[in-house]
Amino acid sequence: MSTEIKSDSATAKNAIEKTFPVQGMTCASCVNHVEKTLKAQAGVISASVNLATATAKVEFSPEVVSAEELRTAVQEVGYDLFIDESESAKENLEIKKSDDYRKLKVKVIWSMIFATPVMIIGMFFMNMPYANYIMWILSTPVILWFGKNFFINAWKQARHGSANMDTLVALSTGLAYIFSVFNTLNPEYWHARGIHPHVYFEAAAVVIAFILLGKWLEEKAKGNASSAIRKLMGLQPSTVTILKENGDHAFIPVEAVEVGNLLLVKPGEKIAVDGVVTDGSSFVDESMLSGEAIPVLKSVNDKVFAGTINQKGSLRYKAEKVGKGTMLARIVKMVEDAQGSKAPVQNLVDKIAAIFVPIVITIALITFAAWWIFGGENGFTHGLMAMVTVLIIACPCALGLATPTAIMVGIGRAAEKGILIKDAQSLELAKNLNAIILDKTGTITEGKPAVTNIDWISDEAVLRDILYTLEKSSEHPLAEAIVLHLNNAKSLPSEDFQSITGKGASLKIQGKEYFAGNKNLLKEKGLSIPQNFLDKSESWSSDAKTVVWFADTDKVLALIAIADSIKPGSAAAIQELQQDGIEVFMLTGDNENTARSIAQQTGIKHFQAETLPEQKAAFVKDLQSRGKTVAMVGDGINDSAALAQADVSIAMGRGSDIAMEVAKMTIISSDLLKIPMAIRLSGKTARTIRQNLFWAFIYNIIGIPLAAGILYPFNGFLLNPMIAGAAMALSSVSVVSNSLRLKWAG
């Protein structure tokens, strides 16, 4: 359950959006009833109900309507809305779900135990003594006890003037059972009319057993579909080691951790909350968040995230984000919200579902009437069975599950791969992309300067130590890059450090002065520069690298090239996108030379340099005006306007929070190769949805006429209600199983 404050709406001010669990929904018709009920309430701006996740996302004004009033409205139409957002309520809901699942399993087992002998007698031993009475005794617990919820729910729906899957099941099995009881007690009624009194206890009992089995398999499959959430939620440890001011250690629940607490994580333990390392060094496995298998080295001042696994060394870290503020909690919320969202294609399904059950009941009545009028001496019994079979086979479960289960599994699979997708619409749209815009810094490149080349005048270790000492004293970002590159060097005693604005820095070691800076600094000091160093400097500069000169008072000692390095997978990702027919554009605020160099190295054909934030958004709009479906990929605040404008917006996970908030997708690891992966997954999910809808529709298009007896005049074929029950159960299970194939999608 989640809450998100929204800005003023045209409909209501101070609107909030909440996601509530819904109980009692069994099919697409239920979804439609709950959604219509919520939308009809004053103060509700929008409502979206999802069958696969059994949730309702409602945007409403609390000044006009309360959550309690929404719950009452839903209860009045036969369902229930869980509005308690406390942790204990969530736990109780999970316990209830688990208990319901266990009870359903018990019902399946016992209904099968009772229904099997009824089926055997009905099919092979109809002439044995007291056969009808034995079947009546065995089928009664199946109908009236194990299947009682179908009748209870159908009655609730009828009281509110609506119908759903339970209505169809209750009508069909109830009619078959009552008709069979009548024929068992009053066989002479039919004998007097020259008709054999058939009983259909086996049909009623087996149909209930099959439908219960189908629901149990469906719930089991839906549980597998939501495994991504459970995996994510299980990453955070339940306890954590806190370091007290007196140096003592104590174990506390992770819920008790506060911002600023000093925590200890030992080798092999999970990091409990987001924080920053204050002491120690270790490799941390972040694969569960980023999808990257290679552990990341963490040392002082590095950030660590909840759910990641510390490997060999111990780390002390200060808690920065706890509870719902951690990266892990935000990811879980994003995935939950996305799995509960609706794809645009679902709107069509919902419209069909709204009229589906009434149409089926009408077809069933017409079928009965046609058989009774034109079916001869057995027309009544054939008509009754055909009506029962139509009601059984035309279950809208598969229709209701076709889209949300595919979305649920697809988004869960993306999360496991380190791709966070905020809503179903983005997942469905991504397959249509034909233009993608990439920001340069932090998206194609690492986003931080790093040393790419060093040419030394001689290979003396002491020169490295001197340069390390000089740059360590400086606060310039380029100096930091050199220090990181020379991390195995050591600091020497020094004096008279000076930062020379716009040129570099200098200091003295053992009375001798050393300089590091640009070429102007060397000219100012009157130093002559060797031609080979000048040539190398020009070559590096043309490759968009910044050149740093290192010298003493006599000569140049080294030449250092620094650049914002291209990420390892960027060129390959860009090539993949272009091979898939997607035009790739690069926009950057950097200069023309740098932009051209990066474009050449990565194979990008279209780029713009020195681009302002508003120009990025205008560029997206221009492409859209040319009929393109555009994705924008960025990581900074300056990209947020373009991200908001794009059809599909993708944020790089190590960028700004604003970019991640605006974007509909987030690549946690910042690896561009994840983008083609997300697009492929979008295509596979869309194909799965189409397959599911095809089978759901074709099943009913073929099944209903067969159940009505359309083939009987030609070959005497009448569909057995037991077969119809099995087919109905199989339709839902097949749709969910087809969606589960996405769990193995690449």
N, C-alpha and C positions, 0 to 999 in steps of 0.2 A: 504494500500500500504506500502511496506516495502523495506528496502535496507540493504544488508549485504555484507560487503567486504569479499572476499574470498582470500585464498592463491593462489600462482602461480599454474596455471593449465598446463597440458601437451599441451593443445590446445592454450591457450592464457594467457598472464600475466595480472595481475591486473583485473581479471574478477570480475564482480559484479552480484548479483542475485536480481532481482526485481519482484514484483508481480503486474501485471496490470489488472484492470477490463476490460472486453471485452463486447462490445455491439453488438447485432444482432444475437447471436447464438440461435438456436432453437432445435437442435438435435445432435446426435452423429456424423453425417456427418460434421456438422459445426465445431465441436471440431477438427475433423481430418484435415479439410481444414486449420484452423487457425494454428494448431500445425505444419503441413507440411510447411506452408508459413514461419513461424518463424524459423524453423530449416534450411530452405533453405538459410537464410540470412548469408552473410559472417560475421564472428565474433560471431555468436551465438553458444554457446557450448551445451546447452540443452534447451528444452522448454517443458512444461507440461501444458495442457489446461484442465480446469475442467468445466463441464456444470452446475453442481449444484450450484457452487459458482460464475460462470461466470467470471473466472479469468484465467490469463495466467502467470505462473511462468517461467521467462526466465533468464538463466545465459548467459551473453555475455560480450564481451570485448568492453568497451566504446571507446577504441582507434581505433577500427575497424568499429564499427557500433553504431550509436546513437539511443536513445529511439525514437526520431522523425522519423528516417528512418524505424524503426520497425513498428511504427504506420502507416506510408505511405504504407508499404508492406501489412499490414493487411487490410487497407482501399481499396487497389487495388483488393482484392478478395471479397469485399462486406461486411466487418465487420469494427469495430472501436476499437481502443486501447486507453484507457485513461492513459496518461503518466504524467499528472500534479499531483504532490504529495503534493501540498499545502492543508492546512486545508479547505480553502474556496472551492477548487476543490472537495474535499471529500464531503463537505456539499452539493454542487451543484449536485454531482452525486447521493447522497441519495434523494435529492429533485426530481431529474429527474426520479429515480426509482419509487418513490412514485407517481409521476404524471403519469408515464406510467401505473402503476397498476390501478390507478383511471380511466384512459382512457379506459383500457382494460375492466374494470367492466362495464363502460357505453356502450361499444360496445356489450358486452354479453347481457345486458338488452335489448337494441334496436334490436339487431339481433334476439333475441327470440321473441320480440313483432311482428316483420315483418314475421319471418319464420313460426310461429305457424299457422296463417290462411292459408299460402301457403300449409303447410302440410295437414291441414284439407280439403282444397279444393282438393288437389291432391289425397287424399286417399278416400274421401267420396262424393265429389260433382263435379266430373270431367265433368258431362254432363250439369251443369248449364250454362246459357248464358254468353258468354265472359270469361269463366273460365280461358282459357290460357292467355288472356290479363291481367286479374286481378293478376294472379300468376306472370306474367312477371313484372308488375308494382311493386308488393310487394317484389319480390326477387332481383330486380336490386340494391336497396340500400344495401342489405346484401352482394351481390357479389362485387359490384364496390366501395362501401364506407366502410362498416364495415370490409370487408375482403380484402381491397385493398393492405394491407401490404404483404399478401401472394404473390400477383402478382408482386409487386415492388421488393420484396426480391428474388423471383424466376428469375426475369429478371436480377437482379444484378449477381446472380449465373451463369445464362446462358452466360452473357457477358464474364465471366471469365472461361468459359468451365467447370463449376462444377454444382452440383445439391445437394439439401438437402430436408428436410421435406417440406419447402415452395414450392419447385418444384412439389412434388407429389400432394399437396393440390391444387395448381394453375392449374396444368394440368387437374386434375380430375374434379374440380368444373367448371373450364373455359370451358372444352369440353362439359360438361353436359348443361351449360348455353347457349353456342353458338348453340349447336344442337337443344335445345328447342326453341330458338328464330327463327332459320331457319324453324322449323316445324310449329311454330305459324304463320309465315308470308307466308310460301309456302306449305300448307298442300296438295295442288294438286299434288306436285312432287311425294309424296308417294302414293296418291290415284290412280294416273295413273299406278302405279306398283302393285296395289292390296294390299298395306300395310297400316295399320292404323298409322298415324303420332303421335307417343307418344311424350310427353314433360316431362322433368325431372327438372322443376324449383324447385319443393319441395326438390328433392335430393340435388341439388346444394346449396340451401338456408339453409336447415337444417344441412347439413354437415359443412358449414361455422360456423353456430351458435354453433353446438356441439364442433367443434374444438376450437373455441374461449372460450367456457365454460370450456373445458378441460385445456386450457392454463391458464385461470384465476384460476381454482382450483389448478393447478400445482404450479403456482406462490405463491398462498396462503399457500400451504403445504410447499414449499421451504422456505417461510418466517418463518414458524413454526420451520422448521429444523435448521435455523440459529439463533434461539432465544437465544441460549447459549451465543453467541457473544454479542448480544444486552443487555442481562442481565448483563454480565461482564462490558461492557462499561458504563452501567447506574449506576454502583456502585459508581463511583467517583463524589463527589459533584461539582457543577459548581462554587461555591464561597467558600472562606475560611476566617477565622478571623485571621488577622496578628497583632502581638504585636509590637508596635513601641518602639524606645529607650526611649522616654519620658513617656512610660506607657500607651499611648492611644491605643485604638482598632480601626481597620479599616477593612472593607470588601473589598476583592480584588478577581478578577477572578482566578481560580486555575491555569490558564496558566501563570499568572504573578508571581507565587511563584518561588523564587530562593533558591538554596542550601544555608543553613545557616540562613534563615528566622526563626523567632520564631513565632509559631502559637498556637492558642487556639482552643480546641475542647470541646464543652459543652455537657452535657448529652443528649443522643438521636441523636447527629449529627454524620455524617460520617467523618472519617479521610480522609483528602484530598490528602496527599502525604506520602511517606515513611519517617520516621524520628525516633528520639530517644527522649524519655520522659525526660524533664528537671525538671518538677515540677508536683506534684499531683499524685493521685492513683485512678484507676478505673478498672472495668472489661470491656473488649472489646470483642464484638462478632466477631470472625474471621471465622464464618461458611461459608461465601460466598467464602473464599479463600481456606480453609482447609477441608471443609465438616464436621468439628467437631462442634457439637451443644453447647458444654459447653463453656461459656465465659472464657477468659484468663485474669488473673490479670496482670495489667500493672502498674509499678511504675518507679521511677527515674532510668535512664540508660537502660530501656527496649525498644526494638524496636517496632514500630507501623507501620502498612501498609495501603496504600491507599485503600479505599473501605470498610474497616472494620467499625463497628458501636460502638461508645463509649456508655456505658450504664449509670451508675449513677453519677460518679464523673467527675469533669473537669480535663483536662490534658493540660499542656503546653508541646509542643515538638518542637525540632529543625529539620527543613527540611534537609534530607540527600540525597534523590533521588527524582527528579521531572520529569514531562513529560514522555518521553518514557523510562526513567530509573527506574520507580517504578515497584514493583513486579506485580501490577495489569496490567500495560501496557505490561510487558513482557509476562504475561499469555495470554492476549488478542492476542498479536502477535503470540505466539506459537499456540494457538487454530486456528487462521486464517490461518497460514501456513499449519497446519496439515489438516484442512478441505479442503484446496485446493490441497493437495498432492494426488497422485494416488496409489491405491493398485496394486500389480503386476498383478492380474487377469484382471485389466482394459486394459492392453496391448492387450490381445486377443480380447476384445470387440472393441477396436479402429481399429484393423485390419479388423474385420468384417464390421464395420461401413464404412470403406473406400470404400468398393465395394458394399455396401448394396443398395443404391439408384439406381445406374446404373443397377444392377441386377433386381430390382423391375420394373423399366421402361421397361426393356427387356421382363420380364414375362408378363407385361401388354400388350405390343405390340403383343406378341405371342398369348395371350388370344384373343385379338381383331381379329387377322388374322384367328385363328382357328374357331372362331364363324362365321365370315363372310363367310368362305369357306364351313364349314360343318353344319352351323346352320339353313339352310333352308331359307324360305321367311322372317323370322324375325331375321335372323342371324346378319345383320348389327346392328340393334338396341340393340339386346341382347349382341352382342360383344362390342358395345360402352359402355353399362352399366357395363358389366363385367370388362372392362378395367378401367373404372372410379372407380369401387368398389375396384379393386386390388390396384390402386394408393392411394385410401383413407385409406384402412385398414393397409397398410404396412408402417406405420410411425415408424421411428427409434427413436422416443422420449424416449420410455420406455427403450430401449437398452442403450441409452446415460445416463439415470438417474439412472439405476439399482445400479451401484457401488458407484458413488459419493454421492448420497443422504444417503445411509446407512453409509458411512464413516463420512459424515458431522454430522449426528445425533449421531452416536456412540461416536465420539470425543467430541461433545458438551455435551453429557450425562456424559462422563468421567470427563470433566472439572467441571460440577456441583457437582460431587462426590469428588472433590479435587485431581483428577488424570489428569495430563497434558500429552498428547500424542503428540509427535512432528510430526510424519508422519504416513501415512496410512499403510506403510509396517510393522511397529512395531505392529500396531493394528492387522494386518492380521497374523503376525508371532506368536504372543503371545499365540494363541490357540494351537500351536504345541510344546510348551515348555515341556521338560521332565527332565530338570536339572536346578536348580536355586542355585546360589552362593550368600551367604549373608556375608557382612562384619559384624564384631561384634560391634565395638564401634560406637554409633550414629545410627546404623541400627537396630540391635537386642536390644541393650541397649540404655539408655538415652544419653550416650555420656558425662555425667558429674558426678563426684563423689557425693554421697549423703549418709547421715547417715542412716544406717539400724537398728542398735541396740545401746542402751546405758545401761550399768549396773552401778548404783550408789551405793556407800558404805552406804549412807543414803540419805533420800529424802529432804534434806534442799534446799530451793530455793536459798540461798546465794551461794551454790556451783555452781549452774547453772549460776548465775551472774558472778562469778569469772572466770569460763571456757569461758563464752561469752566474757568477757573483755580481757582475754589472747589471744583467737583466733582472735578477731577482730583486734588486734594489728599486727597480722601476715599477710603476703601476700601469704602464701602457699595455693595451691588449696584445700588441705584437710581441712585447717583452715576455708576456705570459706564455705565448706560443713557443718561444725559444726555450724558456725554463722547462716547460713540459717535455720538449724534445731532448733536452740535456739532463734528464732526471737522474742519471747515474753519476753526474759530476758533483763536486763538493764546493761549499762556500769557502772563500779565503778571507783573511783579515783585510779590510779595506777602509778608505777614508775619503772625504771630500766628494761625496756623490752629488752630482748636479743634473737636474733635468733641464734640457735645453729646448724650450718650446718650439715645436714645429720642425725640429731637426733631429733630436735624439737625446742621449745622456752620456755622462762621463763619470769616472771615479779614478782614484789612485790606489795602486796595490804595490806595496814595498817602494813607495816614492815615485813610481812610474805611472803616467796617465794613460788611460785607455778610453776609447770612444766606441759607441754603437749608435748608428743613425742613418740618415739618408746621404745622398751624394753631396748635397750642399754643405753638410757638416764637414766632410772631408776637404772640400774646396776651401772652406773658411779656415781650416787648420793648415792649409798650404801643402797638403799631401799630394804626391803624384800617384795616379792610378794606372796600374799595368793594363795594356791593351786587351789582354785575354780576359781580364775581369770586366772591362767595359763591354766587350762583345757579349759575354755571358749575361751581364746585367740587362742589356738591350733585348736579348733573346727571352729572358725570363719575364721581362716587363710586357713583351708582346703576347705572352701566354697568360696575361692577367694576373701575374704574381707581383707581390710587393717585395722590393729588394732592400735588405738591411746590410749596411757596411760595418765591419768590425775592424778597428785599427788601433795602433798606438801612435806615439808622436813621430815615428819614423816611417811606417809603411802600413799598407793594408794587410790584415791578418786573415780575414775570412769574408766570404760573401754568402749571405743567407737569403733564400727565397721563401716567402710565406704566402700561402693562399688559402682560401676557403675551399677545402677539398671536396670533390664530387663524391657523393656516397657510393659505396661499392656496387649497389644494385641499380643505380639510377639509369645508366645507359641501357642496360638490359631491359628494364621496365619500359622505357621510352620506345625501344625497338619492338617490344611485344605489343604495345598499344598501337603503333603504326601498322604493324602486320595485321592487326585486327580491324584495320580500316578506320581508326580513330585519328583525326588530325591533332597534333600536339603543338601547343603554343607555350612560349615562356615569357612571362612578364617580370621585370625586375626594376627596382629603383637604382640599381648599380649603373656604372658608366658603360658606354658602347663597347669598348675593347673587352672588358670583362664579360659582358653578355655574349658577345660574338664568340669568344674563346670557349665559354661553357657550352654554347649551342653547338659548336663544331665538335667538341669532345663527346657530346652525348647524342649527336645525330638529330638535333632539333632543327627543323627547316624554318620555322616562323618564330621570331622573338621581337620584343620591344624593350628598350633600355630606358632608364631615367623616368619610369612610370610612377605617377602619384596614385594613392589609394582610390580616389574618385575615378581616375582614368582606367583602373583595373575593372571597376564595376561597369563603367561605360563600355569597355571592350567586351565584357560578357554579354551585355545587352545588345551590342551590335551583332555579335555572332548569333544570338537568339533571333534577331530580326531577319537574319538570312536563313531561318528555318533549321538551325542547328540545335541539337539537344546537348547542352553544355555542362561539363563538370569543372569546378574550380578546386584546385588543391593548394592549400597554403597553411602557414603555421603562425602568422603574426597578427597583431591588432590591425596592421595596415591591410590585411587581406580580408577582414571581416565583412566589409561592404560588398566585395565581389563574391564572397562565399554566400551571403544572403541572397544575392541576385541570381546565382547559378541554379540550374535545374537540379543538379546533384552537387552538394558541397562536401568536400573531404578535407578534414583537418589532420595535420601531422601531430601525433600525440605528445611530442616533447616541446610543442610550441606554447602559445599563450592560451590561458583559460577562455578568453573571449572567442578566439577562433574555434576552440572545441565546443563552446556553447552554441555558436551560430551554426556550425556544420552539422549535416545530417549523418555523416560517417566520420569516424576517427580511426586513423592508422596508429595504433599504440606505439609500435616500434619505430615509426617514421621511415620505414623501408618502402620505397616506391613500388617494389615488386608486389606488394600486397594489393595495389590498385587493380592491375589486370586480374589478380585472383578474385577480388571483390566483384568485378564485372562478370567474370566467368560464373561465379556463384549466383549472381543475379539472374543470368541466363538459365542456369540449371533450375533455380527455384521457380522461375516463370514457366519453364517447360513442365515442371512437376505439377504446378497449379493447373495448367491446361489439361494435363493427363488426368488429374483427379476430377476436374469438372466434366471432362468427356465421359469418364467411366460412371460418374454419379448420374449424369443425364441419360446416357445410353442405357444404363441399368434400368431406369424407370421407363424410358421410351419402349424398351423391349419387354420388360417384366410385367408392366400393368396390362397390356393387351393379352399376353400369355395367361396371366392370372384370370382375366375376364373370360377366357375360353375361346379366343378368336380362332384357334386351330381346330376346335371340336367338330365343326361341320365338315372339315376336310379329312381329318385322320383320327378323330375321336380322342384327341389329347386334351386332358385337363390337368393343370398344374396342382400337385399335392400341396396343401397348406404347410406341411412340414418342410418341404423343399423350399417353399417361399420364405419360411422363417430362417432357414439356413442361409439362403441367398441374401436376405436382408442383413443378417449379422455379418456375412462375409463382405458385403459392400463397404460397410464402415471400416472394418479391419483392413481391407485392401487399400483404401484411401490413406489411412494412417501409415500403413506399412510402406506404401509407395513414397510417402513424405519422408519416412525414416531413412530412405536411401541417401538423402542429402547429408546425413551424418558422416558419410565417407567421401563426400565431394571434395575435390582439390581446390 
